[in-house]
Amino acid sequence: MHIPRFIGDLNVNVDDYDAEYVRIARFLDKFLPTVQEPVTQQSVNLTDDNHATFESVEIIKELINKGKKDWVIRRVAEKIVQYLKPKDYEREIAAIYNFVTRRLRYTKDIHHVEYVHRARELLSYHKKGADCDDFVILTGSLLQSIGHPVRVVIIGNNYANKEDYSHIYLQVQLKDKWISLDGSVPGARVGWEAPSFATKKVFSMDGFGDLTIPGYQSLFSLRNAIILIIAGFLLRKLLLSRK
């Protein structure tokens, strides 16, 4: 009996992220039911003070480190980058990011409950509900499973309380740069991050080199735009008065 030497996908277009998602989703529909190992959930108990945010970050880092070693996660990451040229790391990052943003649907946690998922569980079906923590866990696990270093970033917009963090996202290292991957914001792309914040903290995966970054307001924020308009008007008035 003739056994074909190649059974694969035909007419693959790696630059069409929607088509690529369909290809991977079809693979998952066949592959995931064959995985016999049960998916366990992790109970998360947090304190009620400001330390809860940092406890959450440590749990997320732990889930990423566990996820990157999961053979299912590694298999899915290999499938995502299967038809890219070897060592095209920029496109590997983009392929994984665009897969995750199509696989998950941003959905808030249960009211007053901090809920996190294992990376494998987040693959379970199309448009699975997930919040920003989960986007970080799945993206970080997939990227690290094929060798990409990542780190975790938290930011807050409360200028009155610099310990009030409200959002989390991922950064991945590409050569000597760290690229932001904020998958839970609609319309975001690889490299996008919030243009302004009151406080920002960066966590390395090994616990060394954590950074706290002072607040920054975008030049194009509404307040600064108003200031620029007023300054321009006054300058124009001054110049006209001298003619």
C-alpha positions in Angstrom: 0.0 0.0 0.0 1.3 3.5 -0.9 1.8 5.7 2.1 2.1 9.4 1.3 5.3 11.0 2.6 3.6 14.3 3.3 0.2 15.1 4.7 -0.2 18.8 5.4 -2.0 22.0 4.7 -2.3 23.3 1.1 -2.3 26.9 -0.1 -1.1 28.3 3.2 -0.8 32.1 3.4 1.1 32.9 6.5 0.3 36.7 6.1 -3.5 36.1 6.3 -4.0 35.8 10.0 -7.7 35.1 9.7 -7.0 32.1 7.4 -4.2 31.0 9.6 -6.4 31.0 12.6 -8.9 28.8 10.8 -6.1 26.4 10.0 -5.0 26.2 13.6 -8.6 26.0 15.0 -9.3 23.1 12.8 -6.2 21.4 14.0 -7.2 22.0 17.6 -10.7 20.6 17.0 -9.1 17.3 16.1 -6.1 17.4 18.4 -7.4 18.5 21.8 -10.0 15.6 22.1 -7.1 13.2 21.8 -5.3 14.6 24.9 -6.3 12.4 27.8 -4.6 14.4 30.6 -7.2 16.3 32.7 -7.0 20.1 33.0 -6.8 21.1 36.6 -7.8 24.5 37.9 -5.8 26.5 40.4 -7.3 28.0 43.5 -6.1 31.6 43.9 -6.4 33.3 47.3 -5.3 36.9 47.4 -4.9 39.4 50.3 -7.1 42.5 50.3 -4.4 45.1 50.3 -2.0 46.4 47.6 0.1 43.2 47.8 -2.7 41.4 46.0 -1.6 42.8 42.7 1.9 41.5 43.1 0.6 38.1 44.3 -1.4 37.9 41.1 1.7 38.7 39.0 3.6 35.9 40.7 0.8 33.4 40.1 0.7 34.5 36.4 4.4 34.1 36.1 4.2 30.6 37.6 1.4 29.6 35.1 3.5 30.9 32.2 6.5 28.8 33.4 4.3 25.7 33.8 2.6 26.4 30.4 5.9 26.7 28.5 6.8 23.1 29.6 3.4 21.6 28.6 3.9 19.5 25.5 0.4 20.5 24.3 1.4 24.2 24.3 4.7 23.4 22.6 2.8 21.4 19.9 0.3 24.2 19.3 3.1 26.8 19.1 4.9 24.6 16.5 1.7 24.4 14.5 1.3 28.1 14.5 4.8 28.9 13.2 4.9 25.7 11.0 5.1 27.5 7.6 7.2 30.5 8.5 10.8 30.6 7.4 13.2 29.3 10.1 14.6 32.0 12.5 12.1 34.6 11.3 11.5 35.5 14.9 9.5 38.7 14.3 6.9 36.8 12.3 6.8 34.0 14.9 5.9 36.6 17.5 3.3 38.2 15.3 1.8 34.8 14.4 1.4 33.7 18.0 0.0 37.1 19.0 -2.6 37.1 16.2 -3.6 33.6 17.0 -4.2 34.4 20.7 -6.2 37.5 19.9 -8.5 35.5 17.7 -8.8 32.5 20.0 -9.8 34.4 23.1 -12.6 36.9 23.7 -12.1 39.5 26.4 -14.5 38.8 29.2 -14.2 40.2 32.8 -13.7 37.9 35.7 -16.6 36.8 38.0 -17.6 39.9 40.1 -15.0 40.3 43.0 -13.3 37.0 42.1 -9.8 36.8 40.7 -9.8 33.8 38.3 -6.9 32.5 36.3 -6.6 29.7 33.8 -3.9 27.3 32.8 -2.6 27.9 29.3 -3.9 24.6 28.0 -7.4 25.4 29.3 -7.4 28.7 27.4 -7.1 26.7 24.1 -10.2 24.7 24.7 -12.6 26.4 22.3 -13.1 29.3 19.9 -13.6 32.7 21.6 -13.1 31.4 25.1 -13.8 34.1 27.7 -10.6 35.5 29.1 -9.4 38.7 30.7 -6.0 40.4 30.4 -4.4 38.0 32.9 -5.3 35.1 30.6 -4.1 36.8 27.4 -0.7 37.2 29.2 -0.6 33.5 30.3 -1.5 32.0 26.9 0.7 34.3 24.9 3.6 34.0 27.3 3.4 30.2 27.4 3.3 29.8 23.6 6.2 32.2 23.1 8.4 30.8 25.8 7.7 27.2 24.6 9.6 28.0 21.4 12.3 30.1 23.0 11.2 33.7 23.1 12.0 35.5 26.4 9.1 37.4 27.9 8.3 39.7 30.8 5.2 41.0 32.5 4.1 44.6 32.7 1.4 46.2 35.0 0.2 49.8 34.7 -2.2 52.0 36.6 -4.0 55.3 35.7 -4.7 56.5 39.3 -2.4 59.5 39.8 -3.7 59.9 43.4 -2.5 56.3 44.2 0.6 55.1 42.5 0.1 51.6 44.0 -3.3 51.2 42.2 -2.6 48.9 39.2 -5.4 48.2 36.8 -4.0 46.5 33.7 -1.5 43.8 32.8 0.2 42.9 29.5 3.2 41.1 28.1 6.5 42.1 26.5 8.7 39.8 24.4 12.3 40.3 23.6 13.3 40.6 19.9 17.1 41.1 19.6 17.9 44.1 21.9 14.3 45.4 22.1 11.3 44.6 24.2 8.1 44.5 22.2 4.7 45.1 23.9 1.9 42.5 23.3 -1.4 43.8 24.7 -3.9 41.3 23.4 -6.9 42.3 25.5 -7.3 45.8 23.9 -9.6 45.8 20.8 -7.8 46.9 17.7 -4.3 46.6 19.3 -1.4 45.4 17.2 2.1 44.0 17.9 4.1 46.8 19.6 1.1 48.8 20.8 0.9 49.8 24.5 -1.1 52.4 26.5 0.3 55.9 25.5 -0.1 57.2 29.1 -0.1 55.9 32.6 0.2 57.0 36.2 2.5 54.1 37.2 4.2 51.2 35.6 6.1 48.2 36.8 8.0 45.6 34.8 8.5 42.0 36.1 11.2 39.7 34.7 10.3 36.0 34.7 13.3 35.1 36.9 12.6 37.8 39.5 15.8 39.8 38.7 15.8 43.1 36.9 12.2 44.3 37.9 11.6 47.9 37.0 9.4 50.7 38.3 8.8 53.4 35.7 7.4 56.9 36.7 4.1 57.9 35.3 3.9 59.3 31.8 1.3 61.2 29.9 1.1 61.1 26.2 1.9 64.3 24.3 -1.3 63.7 22.5 -3.5 63.3 25.6 -6.6 65.5 25.7 -5.2 67.8 28.4 -1.9 68.4 26.6 -3.8 68.9 23.3 -5.9 71.7 24.9 -2.7 73.3 26.4 -1.1 73.3 22.9 -4.2 74.8 21.3 -4.3 77.6 23.9 -0.6 78.2 23.6 -0.8 78.4 19.8 -3.7 80.8 20.0 -1.9 83.1 22.4 1.3 83.0 20.3 -0.7 83.9 17.2 -2.4 86.7 19.0 1.0 88.0 20.2 2.5 87.9 16.7 -0.5 89.7 15.2 -0.3 92.5 17.8 3.3 93.2 16.8 2.4 93.8 13.1 
